[in-house]
Amino acid sequence: METAIYQAYVRILTRELRPATGCTEPIAIAYAAAMARNTLGAVPDEIQAHCSGNIIKNVYGVTVPNSGGGRGVEIAAALGAVAGNADRELEVLARVSPEDLDRARGMVRRGKCSCLLAENAPPLYIRIEARAGADRCEVELEGGHTQIRRITRNGTVLQEHPASQDPLQADKALLSLAGIYEFANVLRAEDVCAVLDRQIACNTQIASEGLAHPYGACVGRTLMQEYDAKDIRIRATAMAAAGSDARMSGCPMPVVINSGSGNQGMAVSLPVIAYADELNATREQTYRALALANLIALLQKRYIGNLSAFCGAVCAAVGAVCGIAFLHGADEAILGKVINNTLCNVGGIVCDGAKPSCAAKIAAAVNAGLLGWAIAQRSGYAFGAGQGIASDDAEQTIANVGRMGRDGMRQTDTEILHIMLEQKRENCS
């Protein structure tokens, strides 16, 4: 494998697989608010959070970590402004004292934190406007959960960066199914052990927490109790769902993300980890399978983008089952069939925000991936050209699905947001 491509893939894994405490959209709001406090040099008296529809959608129904069960943009911004440690980026709310929580709740109760829809904004966009006494500041994020676009204080620009784009865009342009398969086969463990050991440790810990305690809809626990827990397919699916159960309900344990999402980070890794344990795979075999799984998920999201109306759990599940198949000796052709069979089955799952039902979508997507792999193994069959959006070439199928999720589902995204906001108004009336 060419050294430049190999190093690009290592950089992608190193920079994408980051730890985050809590759902990344409310955490991004908290991070921006913490940056605003740092800019002002004091806790703001008042905050306005101007957010894109996709940000609002993904904050509406998820519990903010260390918030005492709070949900929504307002409590995320208030906690970030009062207690956030911006230096920890996506772990900005890792430590919140009872006094901090009381102060943040007080800000929300007095109407000092408000959320406004940023019209015609990019999918991932947050602008915090904050005031402390006579001083005012703005902190603008765009394109990434911690990606600063601009910071101003009293009208003076303190930081400004070019229109946001993925800093790994050039590296990700080198991703291909053939390249990922080759990379996994020649991977040197020492190049990825630190980042993948962290993914294994963090994501396994929160999955165990979700299986041990009743979070959310208890999707993971239900799978283990209602089906044969000795079946590795059930255990692998339940682990991924249980991690989401805990995280969507405010568990403050960190998760290693994929494509900017903790749910996707868990869905792409935990089934592979479960199968690796079942097969007594070596550490090196596990690293290779996890690297392949993560990169195949990222290959798909390169076409779709981090936030859209397309459920990213599907991309993650496709990656996970490809990793599982790789552990069993699958070649590139089988991986292509797994991709086609899964995307042509559950490629229509919509993202209607982060919330407890994400765990069920993860379970459905992983189960569909395992079915797609079984079909490929037993009959050699793959859904292909002439069947809807499928192509005989798996990469073209990925591109087709990406086009559908990125362009075709824009109006779907808008309607989902309208429905959610209408329900919010009805609940508040």
One Martini backbone bead per residue (centre of mass of N, CA, C, O) as a GRO file, in nm:
protein
  429
    1MET     BB    1   0.099   0.035   0.020
    2GLU     BB    2   0.083   0.352   0.013
    3THR     BB    3   0.209   0.567   0.235
    4ALA     BB    4   0.014   0.810   0.205
    5ILE     BB    5  -0.246   0.647   0.248
    6TYR     BB    6  -0.183   0.518   0.513
    7GLN     BB    7  -0.145   0.787   0.672
    8ALA     BB    8  -0.428   0.895   0.617
    9TYR     BB    9  -0.582   0.671   0.769
   10VAL     BB   10  -0.452   0.723   1.042
   11ARG     BB   11  -0.548   1.017   1.071
   12ILE     BB   12  -0.847   0.962   1.065
   13LEU     BB   13  -0.861   0.787   1.318
   14THR     BB   14  -0.723   0.983   1.519
   15ARG     BB   15  -0.934   1.233   1.471
   16GLU     BB   16  -1.224   1.089   1.481
   17LEU     BB   17  -1.155   0.911   1.749
   18ARG     BB   18  -1.321   1.069   1.992
   19PRO     BB   19  -1.399   1.188   2.291
   20ALA     BB   20  -1.736   1.194   2.450
   21THR     BB   21  -1.972   1.375   2.657
   22GLY     BB   22  -2.230   1.312   2.516
   23CYS     BB   23  -2.412   1.446   2.299
   24THR     BB   24  -2.269   1.641   2.047
   25GLU     BB   25  -2.472   1.877   2.021
   26PRO     BB   26  -2.499   1.984   2.314
   27ILE     BB   27  -2.189   1.997   2.346
   28ALA     BB   28  -2.140   2.217   2.135
   29ILE     BB   29  -2.299   2.431   2.286
   30ALA     BB   30  -2.134   2.421   2.547
   31TYR     BB   31  -1.867   2.496   2.415
   32ALA     BB   32  -1.951   2.774   2.305
   33ALA     BB   33  -2.031   2.887   2.587
   34ALA     BB   34  -1.752   2.853   2.717
   35MET     BB   35  -1.611   3.042   2.515
   36ALA     BB   36  -1.777   3.289   2.594
   37ARG     BB   37  -1.682   3.308   2.885
   38ASN     BB   38  -1.383   3.339   2.816
   39THR     BB   39  -1.420   3.601   2.649
   40LEU     BB   40  -1.557   3.770   2.891
   41GLY     BB   41  -1.458   3.670   3.192
   42ALA     BB   42  -1.762   3.563   3.241
   43VAL     BB   43  -2.062   3.491   3.333
   44PRO     BB   44  -2.335   3.518   3.177
   45ASP     BB   45  -2.646   3.687   3.181
   46GLU     BB   46  -2.685   3.621   2.864
   47ILE     BB   47  -2.831   3.386   2.613
   48GLN     BB   48  -2.796   3.312   2.260
   49ALA     BB   49  -2.900   3.037   2.047
   50HIS     BB   50  -2.798   2.982   1.718
   51CYS     BB   51  -2.951   2.720   1.525
   52SER     BB   52  -2.971   2.468   1.345
   53GLY     BB   53  -3.194   2.230   1.272
   54ASN     BB   54  -3.008   1.984   1.336
   55ILE     BB   55  -2.937   2.070   1.619
   56ILE     BB   56  -3.217   2.089   1.741
   57LYS     BB   57  -3.301   1.796   1.675
   58ASN     BB   58  -3.045   1.673   1.858
   59VAL     BB   59  -3.155   1.819   2.143
   60TYR     BB   60  -3.459   1.788   2.216
   61GLY     BB   61  -3.450   1.448   2.327
   62VAL     BB   62  -3.183   1.477   2.494
   63THR     BB   63  -2.975   1.415   2.754
   64VAL     BB   64  -2.784   1.605   2.950
   65PRO     BB   65  -2.503   1.586   3.099
   66ASN     BB   66  -2.516   1.677   3.428
   67SER     BB   67  -2.847   1.795   3.442
   68GLY     BB   68  -3.073   1.624   3.587
   69GLY     BB   69  -3.244   1.559   3.302
   70GLY     BB   70  -3.193   1.761   3.093
   71ARG     BB   71  -3.330   1.941   2.805
   72GLY     BB   72  -3.180   2.121   2.561
   73VAL     BB   73  -3.037   2.414   2.469
   74GLU     BB   74  -3.050   2.583   2.731
   75ILE     BB   75  -2.899   2.389   2.931
   76ALA     BB   76  -2.645   2.355   2.762
   77ALA     BB   77  -2.561   2.654   2.764
   78ALA     BB   78  -2.562   2.704   3.069
   79LEU     BB   79  -2.356   2.487   3.151
   80GLY     BB   80  -2.125   2.588   2.976
   81ALA     BB   81  -2.110   2.876   3.104
   82VAL     BB   82  -2.067   2.777   3.407
   83ALA     BB   83  -1.892   2.467   3.376
   84GLY     BB   84  -1.725   2.472   3.131
   85ASN     BB   85  -1.443   2.301   2.962
   86ALA     BB   86  -1.298   2.389   2.671
   87ASP     BB   87  -1.030   2.217   2.676
   88ARG     BB   88  -1.219   1.939   2.649
   89GLU     BB   89  -1.441   1.987   2.457
   90LEU     BB   90  -1.636   1.701   2.429
   91GLU     BB   91  -1.577   1.719   2.767
   92VAL     BB   92  -1.703   1.989   2.893
   93LEU     BB   93  -1.924   1.818   3.102
   94ALA     BB   94  -1.767   1.623   3.306
   95ARG     BB   95  -1.787   1.873   3.525
   96VAL     BB   96  -2.057   1.912   3.768
   97SER     BB   97  -2.185   2.086   4.010
   98PRO     BB   98  -2.449   2.151   4.206
   99GLU     BB   99  -2.407   2.460   4.187
  100ASP     BB  100  -2.396   2.478   3.881
  101LEU     BB  101  -2.674   2.360   3.824
  102ASP     BB  102  -2.838   2.571   3.976
  103ARG     BB  103  -2.742   2.813   3.808
  104ALA     BB  104  -2.837   2.711   3.531
  105ARG     BB  105  -3.134   2.675   3.601
  106GLY     BB  106  -3.180   2.972   3.672
  107MET     BB  107  -3.133   3.086   3.390
  108VAL     BB  108  -3.365   2.933   3.255
  109ARG     BB  109  -3.599   3.021   3.443
  110ARG     BB  110  -3.537   3.343   3.373
  111GLY     BB  111  -3.476   3.359   3.054
  112LYS     BB  112  -3.139   3.369   2.982
  113CYS     BB  113  -3.205   3.133   2.777
  114SER     BB  114  -3.202   3.099   2.417
  115CYS     BB  115  -3.365   2.978   2.114
  116LEU     BB  116  -3.268   2.996   1.765
  117LEU     BB  117  -3.326   2.987   1.432
  118ALA     BB  118  -3.099   2.935   1.174
  119GLU     BB  119  -3.125   3.053   0.877
  120ASN     BB  120  -2.964   2.909   0.615
  121ALA     BB  121  -2.786   2.702   0.744
  122PRO     BB  122  -2.580   2.486   0.809
  123PRO     BB  123  -2.612   2.186   0.957
  124LEU     BB  124  -2.347   2.280   1.132
  125TYR     BB  125  -2.471   2.533   1.354
  126ILE     BB  126  -2.337   2.789   1.586
  127ARG     BB  127  -2.454   3.085   1.776
  128ILE     BB  128  -2.322   3.272   2.038
  129GLU     BB  129  -2.489   3.514   2.239
  130ALA     BB  130  -2.328   3.727   2.485
  131ARG     BB  131  -2.374   3.871   2.824
  132ALA     BB  132  -2.164   4.092   3.043
  133GLY     BB  133  -2.297   4.347   3.108
  134ALA     BB  134  -2.139   4.553   2.865
  135ASP     BB  135  -2.053   4.285   2.743
  136ARG     BB  136  -1.990   4.127   2.420
  137CYS     BB  137  -2.045   3.813   2.236
  138GLU     BB  138  -1.926   3.583   1.973
  139VAL     BB  139  -1.983   3.232   1.886
  140GLU     BB  140  -1.877   3.039   1.598
  141LEU     BB  141  -1.999   2.740   1.450
  142GLU     BB  142  -1.869   2.523   1.174
  143GLY     BB  143  -1.875   2.177   1.058
  144GLY     BB  144  -1.798   2.140   1.372
  145HIS     BB  145  -1.819   2.080   1.714
  146THR     BB  146  -1.515   2.256   1.745
  147GLN     BB  147  -1.545   2.466   1.498
  148ILE     BB  148  -1.419   2.768   1.458
  149ARG     BB  149  -1.514   3.066   1.288
  150ARG     BB  150  -1.592   3.291   1.523
  151ILE     BB  151  -1.470   3.570   1.736
  152THR     BB  152  -1.628   3.820   1.945
  153ARG     BB  153  -1.564   4.153   2.112
  154ASN     BB  154  -1.721   4.429   2.096
  155GLY     BB  155  -1.680   4.393   1.762
  156THR     BB  156  -1.415   4.235   1.788
  157VAL     BB  157  -1.201   4.036   1.618
  158LEU     BB  158  -1.029   3.746   1.744
  159GLN     BB  159  -1.150   3.524   1.545
  160GLU     BB  160  -1.081   3.385   1.207
  161HIS     BB  161  -1.212   3.164   0.961
  162PRO     BB  162  -1.266   2.996   0.714
  163ALA     BB  163  -1.476   2.839   0.557
  164SER     BB  164  -1.594   2.554   0.651
  165GLN     BB  165  -1.406   2.244   0.662
  166ASP     BB  166  -1.284   1.947   0.642
  167PRO     BB  167  -0.962   1.877   0.749
  168LEU     BB  168  -0.996   1.566   0.610
  169GLN     BB  169  -1.076   1.581   0.309
  170ALA     BB  170  -0.822   1.478   0.157
  171ASP     BB  171  -0.805   1.205   0.302
  172LYS     BB  172  -1.103   1.105   0.237
  173ALA     BB  173  -1.063   1.098  -0.077
  174LEU     BB  174  -0.891   0.813  -0.038
  175LEU     BB  175  -1.130   0.654   0.011
  176SER     BB  176  -1.180   0.293  -0.013
  177LEU     BB  177  -1.255  -0.027  -0.021
  178ALA     BB  178  -0.982  -0.132  -0.121
  179GLY     BB  179  -0.807   0.039   0.070
  180ILE     BB  180  -0.925  -0.061   0.338
  181TYR     BB  181  -0.862  -0.359   0.301
  182GLU     BB  182  -0.557  -0.326   0.274
  183PHE     BB  183  -0.504  -0.176   0.537
  184ALA     BB  184  -0.603  -0.402   0.730
  185ASN     BB  185  -0.377  -0.611   0.628
  186VAL     BB  186  -0.115  -0.393   0.696
  187LEU     BB  187  -0.149  -0.315   0.974
  188ARG     BB  188  -0.003  -0.144   1.242
  189ALA     BB  189  -0.065  -0.153   1.567
  190GLU     BB  190   0.105   0.102   1.667
  191ASP     BB  191  -0.074   0.317   1.495
  192VAL     BB  192  -0.373   0.239   1.669
  193CYS     BB  193  -0.385   0.145   1.969
  194ALA     BB  194  -0.468   0.396   2.128
  195VAL     BB  195  -0.745   0.461   1.989
  196LEU     BB  196  -0.868   0.164   2.007
  197ASP     BB  197  -0.845   0.118   2.309
  198ARG     BB  198  -1.036   0.352   2.378
  199GLN     BB  199  -1.282   0.245   2.230
  200ILE     BB  200  -1.307  -0.018   2.382
  201ALA     BB  201  -1.324   0.091   2.674
  202CYS     BB  202  -1.550   0.305   2.660
  203ASN     BB  203  -1.777   0.144   2.503
  204THR     BB  204  -1.791  -0.098   2.695
  205GLN     BB  205  -1.865   0.051   2.955
  206ILE     BB  206  -2.141   0.176   2.859
  207ALA     BB  207  -2.271  -0.091   2.779
  208SER     BB  208  -2.264  -0.217   3.061
  209GLU     BB  209  -2.437   0.002   3.189
  210GLY     BB  210  -2.691  -0.044   3.004
  211LEU     BB  211  -2.727  -0.349   3.102
  212ALA     BB  212  -2.740  -0.291   3.426
  213HIS     BB  213  -2.936  -0.042   3.359
  214PRO     BB  214  -3.237   0.160   3.336
  215TYR     BB  215  -3.234   0.297   3.026
  216GLY     BB  216  -3.481   0.417   2.888
  217ALA     BB  217  -3.599   0.148   2.683
  218CYS     BB  218  -3.412  -0.103   2.713
  219VAL     BB  219  -3.305  -0.246   2.452
  220GLY     BB  220  -3.065  -0.421   2.539
  221ARG     BB  221  -3.207  -0.572   2.772
  222THR     BB  222  -3.437  -0.690   2.601
  223LEU     BB  223  -3.267  -0.865   2.416
  224MET     BB  224  -3.144  -1.041   2.651
  225GLN     BB  225  -3.435  -1.136   2.769
  226GLU     BB  226  -3.605  -1.224   2.490
  227TYR     BB  227  -3.349  -1.366   2.396
  228ASP     BB  228  -3.063  -1.536   2.306
  229ALA     BB  229  -2.776  -1.466   2.491
  230LYS     BB  230  -2.587  -1.688   2.342
  231ASP     BB  231  -2.616  -1.519   2.097
  232ILE     BB  232  -2.401  -1.320   1.933
  233ARG     BB  233  -2.604  -1.144   1.777
  234ILE     BB  234  -2.746  -1.039   2.030
  235ARG     BB  235  -2.505  -0.925   2.188
  236ALA     BB  236  -2.404  -0.728   1.974
  237THR     BB  237  -2.666  -0.563   1.957
  238ALA     BB  238  -2.706  -0.499   2.261
  239MET     BB  239  -2.453  -0.335   2.312
  240ALA     BB  240  -2.513  -0.101   2.120
  241ALA     BB  241  -2.789  -0.027   2.245
  242ALA     BB  242  -2.700   0.017   2.542
  243GLY     BB  243  -2.518   0.255   2.495
  244SER     BB  244  -2.751   0.435   2.395
  245ASP     BB  245  -2.934   0.423   2.632
  246ALA     BB  246  -2.737   0.574   2.820
  247ARG     BB  247  -2.660   0.828   2.653
  248MET     BB  248  -2.956   0.942   2.592
  249SER     BB  249  -2.994   0.947   2.932
  250GLY     BB  250  -2.709   1.095   3.052
  251CYS     BB  251  -2.459   0.945   3.057
  252PRO     BB  252  -2.119   1.049   3.156
  253MET     BB  253  -1.979   0.864   2.983
  254PRO     BB  254  -1.748   0.812   2.762
  255VAL     BB  255  -1.719   0.833   2.400
  256VAL     BB  256  -1.623   0.699   2.095
  257ILE     BB  257  -1.635   0.840   1.795
  258ASN     BB  258  -1.818   0.870   1.474
  259SER     BB  259  -1.885   1.121   1.273
  260GLY     BB  260  -1.958   1.294   1.545
  261SER     BB  261  -2.077   1.018   1.687
  262GLY     BB  262  -2.165   0.809   1.945
  263ASN     BB  263  -2.362   0.610   1.820
  264GLN     BB  264  -2.170   0.539   1.586
  265GLY     BB  265  -1.930   0.451   1.762
  266MET     BB  266  -2.086   0.209   1.888
  267ALA     BB  267  -2.207   0.065   1.634
  268VAL     BB  268  -1.915   0.010   1.498
  269SER     BB  269  -1.771  -0.145   1.757
  270LEU     BB  270  -1.931  -0.343   1.952
  271PRO     BB  271  -1.984  -0.584   1.761
  272VAL     BB  272  -1.686  -0.643   1.708
  273ILE     BB  273  -1.601  -0.692   2.000
  274ALA     BB  274  -1.791  -0.929   2.052
  275TYR     BB  275  -1.676  -1.116   1.829
  276ALA     BB  276  -1.382  -1.116   1.920
  277ASP     BB  277  -1.441  -1.256   2.187
  278GLU     BB  278  -1.580  -1.512   2.070
  279LEU     BB  279  -1.311  -1.579   1.880
  280ASN     BB  280  -1.041  -1.509   2.018
  281ALA     BB  281  -0.906  -1.266   1.923
  282THR     BB  282  -0.663  -1.086   1.856
  283ARG     BB  283  -0.552  -0.775   1.885
  284GLU     BB  284  -0.479  -0.741   1.587
  285GLN     BB  285  -0.749  -0.839   1.467
  286THR     BB  286  -0.920  -0.624   1.607
  287TYR     BB  287  -0.789  -0.376   1.487
  288ARG     BB  288  -0.846  -0.441   1.189
  289ALA     BB  289  -1.158  -0.454   1.213
  290LEU     BB  290  -1.198  -0.169   1.335
  291ALA     BB  291  -1.067  -0.006   1.114
  292LEU     BB  292  -1.253  -0.098   0.890
  293ALA     BB  293  -1.523  -0.015   1.013
  294ASN     BB  294  -1.468   0.288   1.052
  295LEU     BB  295  -1.394   0.353   0.751
  296ILE     BB  296  -1.662   0.263   0.622
  297ALA     BB  297  -1.834   0.468   0.767
  298LEU     BB  298  -1.673   0.721   0.662
  299LEU     BB  299  -1.719   0.675   0.364
  300GLN     BB  300  -2.025   0.729   0.374
  301LYS     BB  301  -2.017   1.017   0.522
  302ARG     BB  302  -1.871   1.171   0.294
  303TYR     BB  303  -2.145   1.196   0.126
  304ILE     BB  304  -2.354   1.303   0.353
  305GLY     BB  305  -2.264   1.382   0.629
  306ASN     BB  306  -2.312   1.435   0.964
  307LEU     BB  307  -2.592   1.597   0.896
  308SER     BB  308  -2.923   1.452   0.858
  309ALA     BB  309  -3.203   1.245   0.757
  310PHE     BB  310  -2.991   1.026   0.784
  311CYS     BB  311  -2.918   0.743   0.950
  312GLY     BB  312  -2.602   0.674   1.086
  313ALA     BB  313  -2.642   0.382   1.194
  314VAL     BB  314  -2.624   0.245   0.921
  315CYS     BB  315  -2.329   0.304   0.857
  316ALA     BB  316  -2.218   0.172   1.115
  317ALA     BB  317  -2.335  -0.113   1.069
  318VAL     BB  318  -2.192  -0.171   0.810
  319GLY     BB  319  -1.911  -0.153   0.931
  320ALA     BB  320  -1.941  -0.368   1.152
  321VAL     BB  321  -2.010  -0.615   0.966
  322CYS     BB  322  -1.753  -0.597   0.807
  323GLY     BB  323  -1.572  -0.654   1.052
  324ILE     BB  324  -1.691  -0.932   1.113
  325ALA     BB  325  -1.633  -1.061   0.839
  326PHE     BB  326  -1.326  -1.018   0.856
  327LEU     BB  327  -1.284  -1.206   1.101
  328HIS     BB  328  -1.397  -1.450   0.899
  329GLY     BB  329  -1.239  -1.390   0.606
  330ALA     BB  330  -1.338  -1.179   0.432
  331ASP     BB  331  -1.357  -1.034   0.136
  332GLU     BB  332  -1.415  -0.773  -0.067
  333ALA     BB  333  -1.668  -0.895  -0.205
  334ILE     BB  334  -1.831  -0.948   0.054
  335LEU     BB  335  -1.834  -0.659   0.156
  336GLY     BB  336  -1.998  -0.548  -0.081
  337LYS     BB  337  -2.251  -0.721  -0.017
  338VAL     BB  338  -2.307  -0.613   0.262
  339ILE     BB  339  -2.355  -0.326   0.177
  340ASN     BB  340  -2.589  -0.369  -0.020
  341ASN     BB  341  -2.783  -0.540   0.166
  342THR     BB  342  -2.815  -0.311   0.379
  343LEU     BB  343  -2.886  -0.049   0.219
  344CYS     BB  344  -3.138  -0.199   0.070
  345ASN     BB  345  -3.296  -0.213   0.348
  346VAL     BB  346  -3.209   0.050   0.571
  347GLY     BB  347  -3.170   0.330   0.392
  348GLY     BB  348  -3.459   0.474   0.519
  349ILE     BB  349  -3.370   0.575   0.782
  350VAL     BB  350  -3.449   0.825   0.995
  351CYS     BB  351  -3.355   1.141   1.135
  352ASP     BB  352  -3.522   1.254   1.454
  353GLY     BB  353  -3.302   1.262   1.648
  354ALA     BB  354  -3.186   1.259   1.966
  355LYS     BB  355  -3.274   0.953   2.145
  356PRO     BB  356  -3.392   0.658   2.271
  357SER     BB  357  -3.466   0.534   1.977
  358CYS     BB  358  -3.176   0.492   1.870
  359ALA     BB  359  -3.135   0.206   1.984
  360ALA     BB  360  -3.338   0.070   1.789
  361LYS     BB  361  -3.197   0.151   1.526
  362ILE     BB  362  -2.937   0.007   1.581
  363ALA     BB  363  -3.055  -0.276   1.603
  364ALA     BB  364  -3.178  -0.283   1.318
  365ALA     BB  365  -2.912  -0.232   1.159
  366VAL     BB  366  -2.745  -0.469   1.264
  367ASN     BB  367  -2.942  -0.689   1.183
  368ALA     BB  368  -2.934  -0.621   0.880
  369GLY     BB  369  -2.632  -0.675   0.846
  370LEU     BB  370  -2.639  -0.975   0.929
  371LEU     BB  371  -2.831  -1.058   0.703
  372GLY     BB  372  -2.656  -0.962   0.465
  373TRP     BB  373  -2.424  -1.157   0.529
  374ALA     BB  374  -2.580  -1.424   0.516
  375ILE     BB  375  -2.661  -1.400   0.221
  376ALA     BB  376  -2.372  -1.384   0.109
  377GLN     BB  377  -2.275  -1.657   0.223
  378ARG     BB  378  -2.504  -1.866   0.129
  379SER     BB  379  -2.566  -1.738  -0.186
  380GLY     BB  380  -2.401  -1.479  -0.300
  381TYR     BB  381  -2.593  -1.247  -0.267
  382ALA     BB  382  -2.675  -0.922  -0.430
  383PHE     BB  383  -2.787  -0.631  -0.448
  384GLY     BB  384  -2.850  -0.452  -0.761
  385ALA     BB  385  -2.885  -0.368  -1.055
  386GLY     BB  386  -3.230  -0.269  -1.088
  387GLN     BB  387  -3.250  -0.209  -0.756
  388GLY     BB  388  -3.297   0.082  -0.742
  389ILE     BB  389  -3.010   0.226  -0.582
  390ALA     BB  390  -2.850   0.004  -0.687
  391SER     BB  391  -2.529  -0.142  -0.743
  392ASP     BB  392  -2.282  -0.357  -0.831
  393ASP     BB  393  -2.122  -0.133  -0.696
  394ALA     BB  394  -2.066  -0.044  -0.376
  395GLU     BB  395  -1.960   0.247  -0.412
  396GLN     BB  396  -2.205   0.342  -0.578
  397THR     BB  397  -2.412   0.287  -0.364
  398ILE     BB  398  -2.296   0.484  -0.162
  399ALA     BB  399  -2.330   0.733  -0.346
  400ASN     BB  400  -2.636   0.709  -0.379
  401VAL     BB  401  -2.707   0.732  -0.079
  402GLY     BB  402  -2.567   1.001  -0.037
  403ARG     BB  403  -2.746   1.162  -0.227
  404MET     BB  404  -3.009   1.106  -0.083
  405GLY     BB  405  -2.921   1.222   0.201
  406ARG     BB  406  -2.814   1.507   0.106
  407ASP     BB  407  -3.045   1.590  -0.116
  408GLY     BB  408  -3.325   1.427  -0.107
  409MET     BB  409  -3.362   1.487   0.232
  410ARG     BB  410  -3.408   1.792   0.290
  411GLN     BB  411  -3.719   1.807   0.319
  412THR     BB  412  -3.739   1.599   0.537
  413ASP     BB  413  -3.582   1.757   0.747
  414THR     BB  414  -3.777   1.998   0.762
  415GLU     BB  415  -4.034   1.837   0.847
  416ILE     BB  416  -3.924   1.720   1.105
  417LEU     BB  417  -3.876   1.990   1.246
  418HIS     BB  418  -4.167   2.094   1.234
  419ILE     BB  419  -4.292   1.869   1.399
  420MET     BB  420  -4.123   1.909   1.656
  421LEU     BB  421  -4.202   2.210   1.707
  422GLU     BB  422  -4.506   2.164   1.725
  423GLN     BB  423  -4.493   1.972   1.969
  424LYS     BB  424  -4.355   2.168   2.159
  425ARG     BB  425  -4.582   2.381   2.162
  426GLU     BB  426  -4.804   2.188   2.263
  427ASN     BB  427  -4.655   2.110   2.534
  428CYS     BB  428  -4.641   2.426   2.633
  429SER     BB  429  -4.971   2.487   2.629
   0.00000   0.00000   0.00000
